[in-house]
Amino acid sequence: MPLPETVKALPPEDKLALVTAIWDDLATSAPISLPSDELFEMRRRRTELEHDPTKSLGPDELWRRVDGE
């Protein structure tokens, strides 16, 4: 969905306030339904990490990857 020009014209602080309001509204909305293949993959990964927690990333490694280092 393309952003309306009125939203694009907002200053960054107002855009952040809008995103926050939308995020808060989502928290009180009906649950989002995920496709069955995505649910299966999510459960598979959770089970894999429960059986071997060493496969998870620590916060430092996570941010290193996010930052592209």
C-alpha positions as protocol buffer text, in pm:
chain_id: "A"
residue {
  index: 1
  type: MET
  ca { x: 0 y: 0 z: 0 }
}
residue {
  index: 2
  type: PRO
  ca { x: 162 y: 328 z: -104 }
}
residue {
  index: 3
  type: LEU
  ca { x: 189 y: 605 z: 153 }
}
residue {
  index: 4
  type: PRO
  ca { x: -42 y: 901 z: 101 }
}
residue {
  index: 5
  type: GLU
  ca { x: 140 y: 1226 z: 27 }
}
residue {
  index: 6
  type: THR
  ca { x: 3 y: 1372 z: 351 }
}
residue {
  index: 7
  type: VAL
  ca { x: 190 y: 1105 z: 546 }
}
residue {
  index: 8
  type: LYS
  ca { x: 508 y: 1149 z: 342 }
}
residue {
  index: 9
  type: ALA
  ca { x: 499 y: 1522 z: 420 }
}
residue {
  index: 10
  type: LEU
  ca { x: 491 y: 1469 z: 798 }
}
residue {
  index: 11
  type: PRO
  ca { x: 800 y: 1551 z: 1002 }
}
residue {
  index: 12
  type: PRO
  ca { x: 987 y: 1246 z: 1140 }
}
residue {
  index: 13
  type: GLU
  ca { x: 846 y: 1295 z: 1492 }
}
residue {
  index: 14
  type: ASP
  ca { x: 489 y: 1281 z: 1361 }
}
residue {
  index: 15
  type: LYS
  ca { x: 565 y: 977 z: 1146 }
}
residue {
  index: 16
  type: LEU
  ca { x: 701 y: 799 z: 1452 }
}
residue {
  index: 17
  type: ALA
  ca { x: 392 y: 895 z: 1653 }
}
residue {
  index: 18
  type: LEU
  ca { x: 172 y: 755 z: 1372 }
}
residue {
  index: 19
  type: VAL
  ca { x: 367 y: 429 z: 1360 }
}
residue {
  index: 20
  type: THR
  ca { x: 341 y: 399 z: 1738 }
}
residue {
  index: 21
  type: ALA
  ca { x: -34 y: 459 z: 1729 }
}
residue {
  index: 22
  type: ILE
  ca { x: -78 y: 194 z: 1459 }
}
residue {
  index: 23
  type: TRP
  ca { x: 141 y: -53 z: 1650 }
}
residue {
  index: 24
  type: ASP
  ca { x: -57 y: 5 z: 1971 }
}
residue {
  index: 25
  type: ASP
  ca { x: -382 y: -43 z: 1781 }
}
residue {
  index: 26
  type: LEU
  ca { x: -255 y: -374 z: 1641 }
}
residue {
  index: 27
  type: ALA
  ca { x: -187 y: -493 z: 1995 }
}
residue {
  index: 28
  type: THR
  ca { x: -556 y: -457 z: 2081 }
}
residue {
  index: 29
  type: SER
  ca { x: -688 y: -590 z: 1749 }
}
residue {
  index: 30
  type: ALA
  ca { x: -798 y: -942 z: 1671 }
}
residue {
  index: 31
  type: PRO
  ca { x: -510 y: -1188 z: 1631 }
}
residue {
  index: 32
  type: ILE
  ca { x: -347 y: -1202 z: 1290 }
}
residue {
  index: 33
  type: SER
  ca { x: -384 y: -1535 z: 1114 }
}
residue {
  index: 34
  type: LEU
  ca { x: -66 y: -1677 z: 967 }
}
residue {
  index: 35
  type: PRO
  ca { x: -60 y: -1924 z: 679 }
}
residue {
  index: 36
  type: SER
  ca { x: -16 y: -2283 z: 793 }
}
residue {
  index: 37
  type: ASP
  ca { x: 329 y: -2315 z: 632 }
}
residue {
  index: 38
  type: GLU
  ca { x: 454 y: -2012 z: 828 }
}
residue {
  index: 39
  type: LEU
  ca { x: 311 y: -2152 z: 1152 }
}
residue {
  index: 40
  type: PHE
  ca { x: 478 y: -2485 z: 1081 }
}
residue {
  index: 41
  type: GLU
  ca { x: 816 y: -2317 z: 1021 }
}
residue {
  index: 42
  type: MET
  ca { x: 783 y: -2103 z: 1334 }
}
residue {
  index: 43
  type: ARG
  ca { x: 708 y: -2410 z: 1546 }
}
residue {
  index: 44
  type: ARG
  ca { x: 990 y: -2607 z: 1382 }
}
residue {
  index: 45
  type: ARG
  ca { x: 1241 y: -2334 z: 1463 }
}
residue {
  index: 46
  type: ARG
  ca { x: 1114 y: -2300 z: 1821 }
}
residue {
  index: 47
  type: THR
  ca { x: 1146 y: -2674 z: 1875 }
}
residue {
  index: 48
  type: GLU
  ca { x: 1495 y: -2673 z: 1724 }
}
residue {
  index: 49
  type: LEU
  ca { x: 1608 y: -2395 z: 1960 }
}
residue {
  index: 50
  type: GLU
  ca { x: 1448 y: -2565 z: 2261 }
}
residue {
  index: 51
  type: HIS
  ca { x: 1649 y: -2879 z: 2184 }
}
residue {
  index: 52
  type: ASP
  ca { x: 1974 y: -2693 z: 2113 }
}
residue {
  index: 53
  type: PRO
  ca { x: 1989 y: -2339 z: 2258 }
}
residue {
  index: 54
  type: THR
  ca { x: 2345 y: -2298 z: 2129 }
}
residue {
  index: 55
  type: LYS
  ca { x: 2196 y: -2241 z: 1782 }
}
residue {
  index: 56
  type: SER
  ca { x: 2052 y: -1908 z: 1897 }
}
residue {
  index: 57
  type: LEU
  ca { x: 2232 y: -1577 z: 1858 }
}
residue {
  index: 58
  type: GLY
  ca { x: 2332 y: -1359 z: 2150 }
}
residue {
  index: 59
  type: PRO
  ca { x: 2243 y: -990 z: 2140 }
}
residue {
  index: 60
  type: ASP
  ca { x: 2593 y: -881 z: 2033 }
}
residue {
  index: 61
  type: GLU
  ca { x: 2601 y: -1121 z: 1738 }
}
residue {
  index: 62
  type: LEU
  ca { x: 2247 y: -1032 z: 1642 }
}
residue {
  index: 63
  type: TRP
  ca { x: 2323 y: -660 z: 1625 }
}
residue {
  index: 64
  type: ARG
  ca { x: 2652 y: -725 z: 1446 }
}
residue {
  index: 65
  type: ARG
  ca { x: 2455 y: -901 z: 1173 }
}
residue {
  index: 66
  type: VAL
  ca { x: 2182 y: -639 z: 1164 }
}
residue {
  index: 67
  type: ASP
  ca { x: 2443 y: -367 z: 1124 }
}
residue {
  index: 68
  type: GLY
  ca { x: 2606 y: -566 z: 842 }
}
residue {
  index: 69
  type: GLU
  ca { x: 2944 y: -607 z: 1004 }
}
